[in-house]
Amino acid sequence: MADLPTDSWTEILARLPAKSLMRLRCVCKSWCSLIDSSDFIVTHLHIYNKKRKYLIEVERYKSNIRSIDTFTKIDVLFEALGEHAILGSSYGLYLLKNVFHDIFVSLYNPCIRKSFVIPPSPFSHEQTILYRLGFAPSSNDYKLLTIGCFKFPEFSIAVYSLNDNLWRIKGRFHDHIRGLLLYKDEGEIYFKGAMYWLGFDQGSATHLIWFDFDSEEFNLVDLPDALKQTCLTKMCFVLGESIAVFGMSSDRTCIWVLVEDGGDKSWRLWYTGDVNLEALQFLTGSNYSIGLTGIVNEEKNTLLVQHSVNDYFYGMCSYNFKSHQIQHLDFYNCRPKSIDTYVETLVLHKQHQRGRFDN
């Protein structure tokens, strides 16, 4: 076994859970050196998580693992005890904040139980509107976006890089960039290194906005005319390898997919069908969010829908957009902040405990 080349050991070990790898570091010096290397950490992130078997449900103070097929609760991944609350998650890392001092945020890896305190944002607590954690695939870097508002509608953004261990102020913008600001803690979809959400003009969603964590830039594209109707119920989600927007009105149901051709993005009609009034009433009459989960089963033509039963009781349903069948999966008394596919990572295992600020 000791005669196997390093590449072979990398292929074998990269298929193991993060917790097992932490134990295997004690077997021998060569394994410890391999598992601790930055190249192996990146390889493990991509190889181990190829087959997505579970969902991760993020609440304010805890995170649950659920079945990707039935939404059955399997286990509690971790609970944020004491003075911390969960702001969000991305690719296996969680963003936590101190509930008594909002300016202090940290990253936490529940699989290996390692945390890292991020240096304070360049914006004060009073100026900070939101934090969003994302992953930049081209550099294999976790980044934290923060927006600070100094004098409405003027605001600035800053981006923290875990690889570089510093903050960068990116510049000032104005909210007249067609709904660029996002005040809610919900509604955005993370996909392929970017965070997407619907932008609004005069109260109606008319375009799709995204922040690219690789380029650290905002972009937008108009929705197709068929999705610009004010009476249309709309939400974005991930469909295969593309971002899609679901729309339903009193006379039809449609799904449009954003495709890229030579660097240009355009919309393609992926599905159109009839409307079920009961399904329409359910989607428009409850506090739903399909875009919140971003989870779709293409084989079953189903979307994962979150809705509120009342002010204190919530439910998760599977909605078939072709048959309009609604299947109730589970109920709970705490509304999740987000639902995504479960990812394990070794990131933060060897992270330094300092950060710096760069203007």
N, C-alpha and C positions, 0 to 999 in steps of 0.2 A: 504493500500500500504506500509506503514511503517513497517508492520509486516512481509514482505517478507524477507527470509534469504538472506545473502550477495551473495551466489552463484547464486541465481535467479536474483538479480539485476545485477550481473556481466554478466550473459548470455544476459539480455535485453540490457544493455547499450553498450556492446561490439559490437552490430550490428549497432550502429549509427555512422555517419560520425564524423571525428575528430573535425570539426568546431562546430558541435552541442554539443559535449561533453564539449568543452571549455565553452559554455554558461551554460550548466547544472551544472557546478561546483558551480555556484552561488545559486542554489536552496536550498541546505542544507549542513551542515558540513559533514554528512556521505557520500553523493555523492562526495563531493570535495575530501575527504580522499580516497575514493575508486578509483576515476579517476586518482588521483595523484600517486597511488601506482605502483611500478615497475611491480608487477604481473599482474595488469590490463592492463598496457601498452603493455605487451607481448601478453596477451590474445586478446586484441583488434586488434593487428597487424595480428594475424592468423585468427580470426573469421571474422572480417569485410572484409578481402581481399580474402576470399575463392572463391567468384564468381568474376572472372575478366571480367568486362564489357567494360573497356576502355583501350586505348593505350596512352602512354605518349611520346611525340615527343620532344626531347631535341635539341635545337639549341644553338648557342654560347651565345646569350644574352636573350633568353626567352624559355619557355616551353609550349607546347600546348597539350590539351586533345583531342583525336580523337576517333571515333567509332572503335571498334575492328572488326566490320563486313565490313564496307564500307570505312573506313579511313576518313570519313567526319570530318572536324574540328568542335569541339563542343564549346571549350572555350580556352582562354589563362590562363594557371594556374598561371604563374607569369612571370615578366620580371626582369632581373638583371640590375638594373639601376646604373648610376654613374660609379664607378671605378671597378665594378665586372664583371666577365665573368664566364660562366658555364663550368666546366671541366667534369662533369659526374653526374650520379645519381644511387641510389641503394635503393630499398625498401622504397621509400617515402622521402629519404633525398637527397639533392643536394650538390655537392662539388663545391664551388665557389673559384675563385682566384682573387687577387687584380691585375689588369692589369698593374699597375705601379710598384708593388713590388711583383714579382712572389713567393717569399718565404712565403708570407702570404696567407693562405688558410683557409676557414671556411666551416662549415656545415649549411645548411638552410632547414627548414621544411616549405614549402609554405602553407600547410593546416592550420597550427596554427601560421604562421608568426614568428617563433622563429629561431634564429641563434646562432651559437657557434663558436668562433674563436679557431682554433687548434694551439697549440704551434708550433713554427718553426721546420721544419724537421731537423734531425741531419746532413743532407747534405746541402751544400751551393746551391745557385741558379745556379751557373755554373756547379755544379756536377749533379744536378737533371735532369733525363731524362723524367720521367713521374710520375703521380699520378694515382692510380686506387682505387675507393671506392667500398667496397663489404660488404656483410652481412654474419656473421658466425652463422648458425642456431643452433648449439649445445649449444652455450653460449648466443644466442640472442644479439650479439654484432656487432656493425658497426665498420669496420676496414678500414684503409687507407694504401694501399701499395705504397711505393715510391722506385724507383730505382735510385741509384747514381753511376755515372761512374767516377772513379778517373783517371785511365789510361787504355785506351782501349787495349785489350778486357776485362780487369778486372773491375768488378762492385760489388756493395754491395746493399742489400735491407734492408729497415727498415719498420716496421709495427706499425701503431698507433691504439690503442684500445680505443674506446669511453667509454666502461665500466670501464677500469682501468685508463683511462685518462693519458696515457703515450705512448712514443715511445720506441720500442725495435729494436736494430740493430741485424739482423739475421745472418750476415756473408757475406763472399765474394765469388763470383762465376766468371766463365769465359764464354764468349760468345760461346766458342766451345761446350757448352752444347746444341748443335743442335738448334740454332735459338731461344734461350731463350729470348733474348731482343726483345721488341716490340716497335718500334719507332712511329708507326702510332697512330692517335687518333681514330681508328676505327678497325673493324674486329673481336673484341673479343666478346664472348657470356658469360653472367653471368647466372649460373644455379646451383641450390642446393648448394650454399655456395662456389662455385668455379668459376673462370674466365678462359674460354677456348679460344684458338686460334690455328691456323694452324702453325706448325713450318716448316722451309724451309731448305733444303740441296741443295746447288748449284743451287739456283733459283727455285726449285720445292718443293711444299708442300709434305712432306713425312711422317709427324707424327703430332699428336695432343698433345699440351702442355696445362697444366692447373695449376693454383695457387689455392690451397685450403685455404680459409680464416679461417677455423677451425684449421687445423694443421700448417698453415703458411708455407707450403712447396710447391715446384714445383714438378710436375710429368709429365711424357710423355708416350705415347704409339704409336707404329708404325701404320700407316694406312695400311689397307689391300692392297695386291699387285695390285688389280684392280684399286685402287685409286692413285697409285704411278706414273702412266704414266705422262710424262711431258706435253703431249698434252691435258690433261684433265682439264676442268674448274671445280674448287672445291670451296666449301664454307661450313662452319659448321652452324648448327642451332639447335633449340630445337624441338624435336619430342615427344610429350606426356611426358613421364617421363624419357626420355633419350636424350643424345647428339647424333646428327646424322651428317653425311657428305654427301652432294649432289655432284655428279660428272656427267659431260656431256662431251662427246667427239663427233667426227664426226660419230661414228657408234652406240653409245648407251647412255642411261641415267640410272643412278643407285643411290640408297640411301642406305648407310650402317649405322647401329645403333650400338653404343657402349653399350654392356651389361656387367653386373657384375655377376659373378658366384663364390661364396665362396671367395670373396675378389679379385679375378682375373678379369681383364677387357679383353674383346675380342670383335671382330666385327661380326655382323650378317647382311647378305644381307636382306634388308627390301623391296626393290623394284628394278626392272630392266625393262627397256622398250626401245622402239625405240627412234629415234632422229628426231626432226623437224629442218631443216636447218635454217628456219627463226628465231626460238627460239634460236638456237645456235649462230647465228649472232648477235641477240639482246644481249645475255648475254656476249659474248666475245667482242663485238664491242662497248660497252658502259661502262661507269664508274659505274658498278653495285655493289651492295653489298647485298647478301641475308644474309650472316652471320652477317651483321650489325644489322638487325632487329631481327633475331631469332624468327620471328613470322610465324607460320604455322597453317593452318586450315586442320586438318586431314580429316574431313568429305567432304570437297570440293577439297582435294588434291592440295591446293594452298600454295604458298610461297609468302611472301611480299618482293618485289624487289625494291631497290632504284637504279636509274640510272640518268645520266646527259644528258640533251638535248643538251647543249652547255656549255661553260665555266661559264655561269652566270645563267643558268636555269636548274632546277632539277625536276624530276618526281618520283612518287611512283606508282608501278604497282603490280597487282596480277598475278602470273604465275602458271598455272596448269601444273604440271610436267607429267601428264598422257595424257591430250589432247593437251598440249603445247599452250593453249590459253593464250594470254597476254591481260589483261584489265588495261587500264590506269585509275588510281584513282584520282590523284591530281597533280598539278604542283606548284612550288614555286621558289623563287629566292635566297633562303638560304638553303644550304645543312644541314640536321640534323646531329648532332654528334651521336645520338643513338635513337632507338625506342624500347620501352619496355612496359610491362603491367603496368597499373596505380595502385599504391599502396598508401594507406593513413596510417599514423602513428602518435602517440602522442610523439614519441621520441624527445628530446630536450626541452620538456615542463618544466621540472624541472632541466635541466642540469646546472652544475656549469660553470662558465666562466673562468676556469683555466685549464691548462694542465701541464704535467711534462715529463721529459725525463729520460729513464732508459737504461743504457748501459749493 
